[in-house]
């Protein structure tokens, strides 16, 4: 890659920056040899900008930068970016403590690009109230911070207020072709362009979302630029913006690195045909009803239930975008390595940290219902709709029946269990009585109600049994399969 001299930053920078955010880690929270080899290859490819974060990689990205870069290469051969987590600072003393820890973690005496991490207008005002600007001025004067900027997750209007309130030298924005259209980040970019403030892009490939597109979307790209990866389109889009100084990519394989570097050899501007193709692809992605999560994990740190929110969203998005129920079933329903969506208590703390302003509790409820529906084999939304002001009887009182009670018990006007096992008749599960098939028929003849067969293994014989008893087929909730 050819480096470009950015006058406003007084630096010759590679157009591609390496985000130390998504590297593979070992079980003991360190990095395998492959991660070090990736850094080595990135340097040979011309990358000279490396972006770390106080919270990235389980809080160890700065240490990795020290071991992979600072200890192995000349300090003036690369640029380091680090970030101050303003939300962890209660006073000036906290800023000093964190900054010194970052210098120690990185093994350096100065930081080339220092960012206020994830600013919004409230966080900026809070920072000023506890001495943030004085802290930054002092570090700049001492030469410990060479260039000052911030990453933003807020409206264009508030971006304008922040950039005009202090002497910033660069701003890091979430710029990719999807967010350009859907989240209107074009407006943010124009604010920096008008003021001559260089832009560094983050989530350039949408946190990986734009690297694996639905089949019909990839086919659109293949017709225009055969043989080019989905990621290359995202890189080419960002590279076409004249005020972008560096495009960050959270690469975790040599193949991703080589693909990104190769794309930057194409210096041609986007053609009208390419722009139209991007618009069509965005429309396809939006039609899939996916969740715009980038996997930054800010929400996880604030969740009192320790729910791995990005992992859950990834499972759901993979199903919605790529129609891959097997992936969802295995990774969500059968894999219990983390608390799942049903553990959400709707406290809203996650939303305060989410850069995308995703209504996380709402999606947790949606995914919980979707997962339960997959587990029992029912379309949850349809079942809930049918249950409004209805009686429901769940045929089967085993584990699936208990799950059905947890899901549907609060929606039905009345709820019963039914079971063919005589030993269970009259028992109660969670306050709900288990009745016999004969009692079921008696109740059904008094007032028609809905029957859900919870047992997936015996669904067909039970359905046959009910039909022979005189239950109408329309009263039996149909499974999704």
Secondary structure as the mmCIF struct_conf table of DSSP 4:
data_model
#
loop_
_struct_conf.conf_type_id
_struct_conf.id
_struct_conf.beg_label_comp_id
_struct_conf.beg_label_asym_id
_struct_conf.beg_label_seq_id
_struct_conf.end_label_comp_id
_struct_conf.end_label_asym_id
_struct_conf.end_label_seq_id
STRN STRN1 UNK A 4 UNK A 6
HELX_RH_3T_P HELX_RH_3T_P1 UNK A 7 UNK A 9
TURN_TY1_P TURN_TY1_P1 UNK A 10 UNK A 10
STRN STRN2 UNK A 11 UNK A 13
BEND BEND1 UNK A 15 UNK A 15
STRN STRN3 UNK A 16 UNK A 19
TURN_TY1_P TURN_TY1_P2 UNK A 20 UNK A 21
BEND BEND2 UNK A 22 UNK A 22
TURN_TY1_P TURN_TY1_P3 UNK A 27 UNK A 28
BEND BEND3 UNK A 29 UNK A 29
HELX_RH_AL_P HELX_RH_AL_P1 UNK A 33 UNK A 44
TURN_TY1_P TURN_TY1_P4 UNK A 45 UNK A 46
STRN STRN4 UNK A 49 UNK A 51
TURN_TY1_P TURN_TY1_P5 UNK A 54 UNK A 55
HELX_RH_AL_P HELX_RH_AL_P2 UNK A 56 UNK A 59
TURN_TY1_P TURN_TY1_P6 UNK A 60 UNK A 60
HELX_RH_AL_P HELX_RH_AL_P3 UNK A 61 UNK A 65
HELX_RH_PI_P HELX_RH_PI_P1 UNK A 66 UNK A 70
TURN_TY1_P TURN_TY1_P7 UNK A 71 UNK A 72
BEND BEND4 UNK A 73 UNK A 73
HELX_RH_3T_P HELX_RH_3T_P2 UNK A 75 UNK A 77
BEND BEND5 UNK A 78 UNK A 78
STRN STRN5 UNK A 79 UNK A 84
HELX_RH_3T_P HELX_RH_3T_P3 UNK A 86 UNK A 88
BEND BEND6 UNK A 90 UNK A 91
HELX_RH_AL_P HELX_RH_AL_P4 UNK A 92 UNK A 106
TURN_TY1_P TURN_TY1_P8 UNK A 107 UNK A 107
BEND BEND7 UNK A 109 UNK A 109
STRN STRN6 UNK A 111 UNK A 119
HELX_RH_AL_P HELX_RH_AL_P5 UNK A 121 UNK A 129
TURN_TY1_P TURN_TY1_P9 UNK A 130 UNK A 131
HELX_RH_AL_P HELX_RH_AL_P6 UNK A 132 UNK A 142
TURN_TY1_P TURN_TY1_P10 UNK A 143 UNK A 143
BEND BEND8 UNK A 144 UNK A 144
STRN STRN7 UNK A 145 UNK A 152
BEND BEND9 UNK A 154 UNK A 154
HELX_RH_AL_P HELX_RH_AL_P7 UNK A 156 UNK A 163
TURN_TY1_P TURN_TY1_P11 UNK A 164 UNK A 165
BEND BEND10 UNK A 166 UNK A 166
BEND BEND11 UNK A 169 UNK A 169
STRN STRN8 UNK A 170 UNK A 174
HELX_RH_AL_P HELX_RH_AL_P8 UNK A 177 UNK A 182
BEND BEND12 UNK A 183 UNK A 183
HELX_RH_AL_P HELX_RH_AL_P9 UNK A 185 UNK A 195
TURN_TY1_P TURN_TY1_P12 UNK A 196 UNK A 196
STRN STRN9 UNK A 198 UNK A 202
BEND BEND13 UNK A 203 UNK A 203
TURN_TY1_P TURN_TY1_P13 UNK A 204 UNK A 205
HELX_RH_3T_P HELX_RH_3T_P4 UNK A 206 UNK A 208
TURN_TY1_P TURN_TY1_P14 UNK A 209 UNK A 211
BEND BEND14 UNK A 212 UNK A 212
HELX_RH_AL_P HELX_RH_AL_P10 UNK A 215 UNK A 224
BEND BEND15 UNK A 225 UNK A 225
TURN_TY1_P TURN_TY1_P15 UNK A 226 UNK A 227
HELX_RH_AL_P HELX_RH_AL_P11 UNK A 230 UNK A 239
TURN_TY1_P TURN_TY1_P16 UNK A 240 UNK A 240
TURN_TY1_P TURN_TY1_P17 UNK A 242 UNK A 243
STRN STRN10 UNK A 244 UNK A 249
BEND BEND16 UNK A 253 UNK A 253
HELX_RH_AL_P HELX_RH_AL_P12 UNK A 254 UNK A 263
TURN_TY1_P TURN_TY1_P18 UNK A 264 UNK A 265
HELX_LH_PP_P HELX_LH_PP_P1 UNK A 268 UNK A 271
HELX_RH_AL_P HELX_RH_AL_P13 UNK A 272 UNK A 287
TURN_TY1_P TURN_TY1_P19 UNK A 288 UNK A 289
HELX_RH_AL_P HELX_RH_AL_P14 UNK A 298 UNK A 302
TURN_TY1_P TURN_TY1_P20 UNK A 304 UNK A 305
STRN STRN11 UNK A 307 UNK A 307
HELX_RH_AL_P HELX_RH_AL_P15 UNK A 309 UNK A 322
HELX_RH_AL_P HELX_RH_AL_P16 UNK A 325 UNK A 328
HELX_RH_PI_P HELX_RH_PI_P2 UNK A 329 UNK A 334
BEND BEND17 UNK A 337 UNK A 338
STRN STRN12 UNK A 339 UNK A 339
HELX_RH_3T_P HELX_RH_3T_P5 UNK A 341 UNK A 343
HELX_RH_AL_P HELX_RH_AL_P17 UNK A 349 UNK A 353
TURN_TY1_P TURN_TY1_P21 UNK A 355 UNK A 356
HELX_RH_AL_P HELX_RH_AL_P18 UNK A 360 UNK A 376
TURN_TY1_P TURN_TY1_P22 UNK A 377 UNK A 377
HELX_RH_AL_P HELX_RH_AL_P19 UNK A 380 UNK A 387
TURN_TY1_P TURN_TY1_P23 UNK A 388 UNK A 389
STRN STRN13 UNK A 391 UNK A 395
BEND BEND18 UNK A 398 UNK A 398
HELX_RH_AL_P HELX_RH_AL_P20 UNK A 399 UNK A 408
TURN_TY1_P TURN_TY1_P24 UNK A 409 UNK A 411
BEND BEND19 UNK A 412 UNK A 413
STRN STRN14 UNK A 414 UNK A 418
BEND BEND20 UNK A 420 UNK A 420
HELX_RH_3T_P HELX_RH_3T_P6 UNK A 422 UNK A 424
TURN_TY1_P TURN_TY1_P25 UNK A 425 UNK A 426
STRN STRN15 UNK A 428 UNK A 429
TURN_TY1_P TURN_TY1_P26 UNK A 430 UNK A 431
STRN STRN16 UNK A 432 UNK A 435
HELX_RH_AL_P HELX_RH_AL_P21 UNK A 437 UNK A 446
BEND BEND21 UNK A 447 UNK A 447
STRN STRN17 UNK A 450 UNK A 453
BEND BEND22 UNK A 456 UNK A 456
TURN_TY1_P TURN_TY1_P27 UNK A 457 UNK A 458
HELX_RH_AL_P HELX_RH_AL_P22 UNK A 459 UNK A 469
TURN_TY1_P TURN_TY1_P28 UNK A 470 UNK A 470
HELX_RH_3T_P HELX_RH_3T_P7 UNK A 473 UNK A 475
STRN STRN18 UNK A 476 UNK A 476
HELX_LH_PP_P HELX_LH_PP_P2 UNK A 477 UNK A 479
#
